[in-house]
């Protein structure tokens, strides 16, 4: 999460033309690709807001947060969470990653009352539609159709087609039934942290967060 915050600072400079780091798509901070930065930021925001070890109690304290003493009495736990989430939130917005926005919107909506969930999801869908790339989505659909036609019970091996931009289909195509533990892991996360699991589910449906070190590590960390 701290690394995403640092990338957010660099991404601000990249937005104004300062680019000391070679990028595939800007602004991306230290992630090379703005989409990867956005996906890492989305999971970081959800982890900071929704993970039980960061939950703020009604009294203003922190539940199960063993390093609360480090923060000190001069700043409340609520303020600490807001400060910690500021960097990833900035990175998420600057990335203009539609997948990341959708994942964050779905995850955060589960923390809101039903009336506000609808407002947030509509807002996110409008943004995704406004910045959407129909051609990119059509390419993904083509890849998914070809991969779905090649699914087998025992998988096709780890070295197959290029990334399908869908982790769940990728694991199913490569490992077949042996991919079941991965889906069990997602269910375990959903039992402990539904917002984070929902965000991972959305990201994995359009990208490959479990294949990337930054996002894959965060998923493993939250899973315990």
C-alpha positions as CSV (number, residue, x, y, z in Angstrom):
1,X,0.0,0.0,0.0
2,X,2.9,2.4,0.8
3,X,4.4,1.6,-2.6
4,X,1.2,2.5,-4.4
5,X,1.2,5.8,-2.5
6,X,4.7,6.5,-3.7
7,X,3.7,5.7,-7.2
8,X,0.8,8.1,-6.9
9,X,3.2,10.9,-6.2
10,X,5.3,10.0,-9.2
11,X,2.1,9.6,-11.3
12,X,1.1,13.2,-10.5
13,X,4.4,14.4,-12.0
14,X,3.9,12.1,-15.0
15,X,0.5,13.6,-15.6
16,X,2.3,17.0,-16.1
17,X,5.0,15.6,-18.4
18,X,7.7,14.7,-15.9
19,X,8.6,11.0,-16.6
20,X,12.0,9.9,-15.2
21,X,10.9,6.2,-15.4
22,X,10.2,4.5,-18.8
23,X,6.5,3.6,-19.1
24,X,4.4,1.5,-21.3
25,X,1.4,3.7,-20.5
26,X,1.3,6.8,-18.4
27,X,0.8,7.8,-15.7
28,X,1.9,4.6,-14.0
29,X,4.1,5.6,-11.2
30,X,6.6,2.8,-10.7
31,X,4.3,0.1,-12.2
32,X,5.2,0.6,-15.9
33,X,1.6,0.2,-16.9
34,X,-1.2,2.6,-15.6
35,X,-3.6,-0.3,-15.6
36,X,-1.4,-2.3,-13.2
37,X,-1.0,0.7,-11.0
38,X,-4.8,1.2,-10.9
39,X,-5.4,-2.5,-10.1
40,X,-2.9,-2.4,-7.3
41,X,-4.4,0.8,-6.0
42,X,-8.0,-0.6,-6.1
43,X,-7.0,-3.6,-4.0
44,X,-5.0,-1.4,-1.6
45,X,-7.9,0.9,-1.0
46,X,-10.3,-2.0,-0.4
47,X,-7.7,-3.6,1.9
48,X,-7.2,-0.4,3.9
49,X,-11.0,0.3,4.3
50,X,-12.4,-3.2,4.6
51,X,-9.9,-5.6,6.1
52,X,-10.9,-6.6,9.6
53,X,-7.6,-5.7,11.2
54,X,-8.1,-2.1,10.1
55,X,-11.7,-1.8,11.2
56,X,-12.4,1.2,13.3
57,X,-14.5,0.6,16.4
58,X,-17.3,2.9,17.5
59,X,-15.2,4.3,20.3
60,X,-12.6,5.5,17.8
61,X,-10.0,2.8,18.5
62,X,-8.7,0.1,16.3
63,X,-9.7,-3.6,16.5
64,X,-6.8,-6.1,16.3
65,X,-4.4,-3.4,15.1
66,X,-1.3,-4.3,17.1
67,X,0.8,-1.4,15.8
68,X,-1.8,1.3,16.9
69,X,0.7,2.5,19.5
70,X,3.0,3.6,16.7
71,X,0.5,6.0,15.4
72,X,0.3,7.7,18.8
73,X,-2.5,9.6,20.5
74,X,-2.0,12.8,18.4
75,X,-3.9,11.3,15.5
76,X,-7.2,9.3,15.7
77,X,-7.5,5.9,14.1
78,X,-10.0,7.3,11.6
79,X,-7.6,10.0,10.4
80,X,-4.8,7.4,10.1
81,X,-6.9,5.3,7.8
82,X,-7.8,8.3,5.7
83,X,-4.2,9.3,5.4
84,X,-3.1,5.8,4.6
85,X,-5.8,5.5,1.9
86,X,-5.1,8.9,0.3
87,X,-2.1,7.7,-1.8
88,X,-3.8,4.6,-3.3
89,X,-7.0,6.6,-4.0
90,X,-5.0,9.2,-5.9
91,X,-3.2,6.4,-7.9
92,X,-6.6,4.8,-8.6
93,X,-8.1,8.0,-10.0
94,X,-5.0,8.9,-12.0
95,X,-4.7,5.5,-13.6
96,X,-8.1,5.9,-15.5
97,X,-8.2,2.1,-15.4
98,X,-11.8,1.1,-16.1
99,X,-11.3,-2.4,-14.6
100,X,-9.7,-0.9,-11.4
101,X,-12.5,1.7,-11.1
102,X,-15.2,-1.0,-11.5
103,X,-13.5,-3.3,-9.0
104,X,-13.1,-0.6,-6.4
105,X,-16.7,0.5,-6.9
106,X,-18.1,-3.0,-6.5
107,X,-15.9,-3.6,-3.4
108,X,-16.7,-0.3,-1.7
109,X,-20.4,-0.5,-2.5
110,X,-20.6,-3.6,-0.2
111,X,-19.6,-1.3,2.7
112,X,-22.5,1.1,2.1
113,X,-26.2,1.0,2.7
114,X,-28.3,-0.3,-0.1
115,X,-29.4,3.2,-1.3
116,X,-25.8,4.4,-1.5
117,X,-24.6,1.2,-3.2
118,X,-26.8,2.0,-6.2
119,X,-25.6,5.6,-6.4
120,X,-21.9,4.5,-6.3
121,X,-22.3,1.7,-8.8
122,X,-24.2,3.9,-11.3
123,X,-21.5,6.6,-10.9
124,X,-18.7,4.0,-11.6
125,X,-20.5,2.5,-14.5
126,X,-21.0,6.0,-16.1
127,X,-17.2,6.6,-15.7
128,X,-16.3,3.2,-17.1
129,X,-18.7,3.8,-20.1
130,X,-17.3,7.3,-20.6
131,X,-13.7,6.2,-20.7
132,X,-14.4,2.7,-22.1
133,X,-12.6,1.1,-25.0
134,X,-15.1,-1.0,-27.0
135,X,-12.3,-2.4,-29.2
136,X,-10.3,-3.7,-26.3
137,X,-13.4,-5.4,-24.9
138,X,-14.1,-7.0,-28.3
139,X,-10.6,-8.4,-28.4
140,X,-11.1,-9.9,-24.9
141,X,-14.4,-11.5,-25.9
142,X,-12.6,-13.1,-28.9
143,X,-9.9,-14.5,-26.7
144,X,-12.4,-15.8,-24.1
145,X,-14.4,-17.6,-26.8
146,X,-11.4,-19.4,-28.2
147,X,-10.1,-20.3,-24.7
148,X,-13.6,-21.6,-23.6
149,X,-13.7,-23.9,-26.6
150,X,-10.4,-25.4,-25.5
151,X,-11.3,-26.1,-21.8
152,X,-10.5,-29.7,-20.7
153,X,-10.9,-31.5,-17.4
154,X,-7.1,-31.8,-16.9
155,X,-6.0,-28.5,-18.4
156,X,-3.8,-27.7,-21.3
157,X,-0.6,-26.9,-19.4
158,X,0.9,-23.6,-18.1
159,X,2.5,-22.6,-21.3
160,X,-0.5,-21.9,-23.6
161,X,-1.9,-18.8,-25.3
162,X,-1.0,-15.3,-24.3
163,X,-2.7,-13.9,-21.2
164,X,-6.4,-14.1,-21.7
165,X,-7.0,-11.0,-19.5
166,X,-9.2,-13.2,-17.3
167,X,-7.5,-15.0,-14.4
168,X,-10.3,-17.4,-13.8
169,X,-10.5,-18.6,-17.4
170,X,-6.7,-18.6,-17.6
171,X,-6.4,-20.9,-14.6
172,X,-9.2,-23.1,-15.8
173,X,-7.7,-23.4,-19.3
174,X,-4.2,-24.1,-17.9
175,X,-4.9,-26.4,-14.9
176,X,-8.4,-27.7,-15.4
177,X,-9.7,-29.3,-12.2
178,X,-6.4,-28.5,-10.5
179,X,-7.4,-24.9,-10.5
180,X,-10.2,-25.6,-8.0
181,X,-8.0,-24.6,-4.9
182,X,-7.6,-21.1,-6.4
183,X,-11.4,-20.7,-6.4
184,X,-11.6,-22.2,-2.9
185,X,-9.1,-19.5,-1.8
186,X,-11.4,-16.8,-3.2
187,X,-14.3,-18.2,-1.3
188,X,-12.3,-18.2,1.9
189,X,-11.4,-14.5,1.3
190,X,-15.1,-13.8,0.7
191,X,-16.0,-15.4,4.0
192,X,-13.6,-13.1,5.9
193,X,-13.6,-10.0,3.7
194,X,-16.5,-9.8,1.1
195,X,-15.5,-6.4,-0.3
196,X,-12.0,-7.4,-1.0
197,X,-13.1,-10.7,-2.6
198,X,-15.6,-8.9,-4.8
199,X,-12.8,-6.5,-6.0
200,X,-10.5,-9.5,-6.8
201,X,-13.3,-11.2,-8.6
202,X,-13.9,-8.2,-10.8
203,X,-10.2,-7.6,-11.5
204,X,-9.7,-11.2,-12.3
205,X,-12.5,-11.1,-14.8
206,X,-10.8,-8.6,-17.0
207,X,-7.1,-8.8,-16.1
208,X,-4.6,-11.1,-14.3
209,X,-4.1,-9.8,-10.7
210,X,-3.1,-13.2,-9.4
211,X,-0.3,-13.5,-12.0
212,X,1.3,-10.1,-11.1
213,X,3.6,-9.9,-8.0
214,X,2.2,-6.7,-6.5
215,X,-1.5,-7.6,-6.7
216,X,-0.9,-11.3,-6.2
217,X,1.1,-10.7,-3.0
218,X,-1.7,-8.4,-1.6
219,X,-4.3,-11.1,-2.3
220,X,-2.2,-13.7,-0.5
221,X,-1.6,-11.3,2.4
222,X,-5.3,-10.6,2.9
223,X,-6.0,-14.4,2.5
224,X,-3.6,-15.0,5.4
